[in-house]
Amino acid sequence: IKADSGPSVVGYVGGLIGRASAGGSLTLCASKGAMTGYFYKAGGLVGETGSSTAISHCRSEMALASSYVFPTAGNFGGLVGYANSGTINDSFFAGSITQGCNGTNSTCNIGEIYGAGSASMVGTYGASIYGASYGGASGTTIKTNSQMRSAAFNDNNFNSSGNWDKSVSRYPRLLWE
């Protein structure tokens, strides 16, 4: 995905959806690839969710890279850039995030699951792949790459639905993949 509008910055960029409506839902979804450009509010699945959006049984292995240096605010998340409440359940991120934040900008938020906002989460995981997190989802369980790729990876909350194939040494896949 290339998100660039010349000298203007692009907002609401997602691997599947730019901006989700309030009360919408994403279920059994996956994204993998690269997203580059001059943007903010970006996520591996959704750039920004509306209030009460529900995300469940989803994963992202997107590589997000923005060349925008943030004078005001920027929100990057492995699954959602900006979460306007809602839920994220039984989901994970195992990609990468590269952006114009330097770690000192208090309005630049980066998180393994969502960059900024709020969402309740159960059984949600992020692979620790880029080091520091300057903001984002509290309550996310961070695993190493090897832990996430382990066939033995298990948790009482993750995969309670039986939608995941974790039988080989790779990141879990949805059964439909």
Secondary structure as UniProt FT lines:
FT   STRAND          2..3
FT   TURN            6..7
FT   STRAND          13..14
FT   STRAND          17..19
FT   TURN            22..23
FT   STRAND          25..37
FT   STRAND          42..43
FT   STRAND          46..49
FT   TURN            51..52
FT   STRAND          54..66
FT   STRAND          74..77
FT   STRAND          80..93
FT   STRAND          96..98
FT   TURN            106..107
FT   STRAND          108..111
FT   STRAND          114..127
FT   TURN            138..139
FT   STRAND          141..143
FT   HELIX           145..149
FT   TURN            151..152
FT   TURN            158..161
FT   STRAND          164..165
FT   STRAND          173..174
FT   TURN            175..176
//
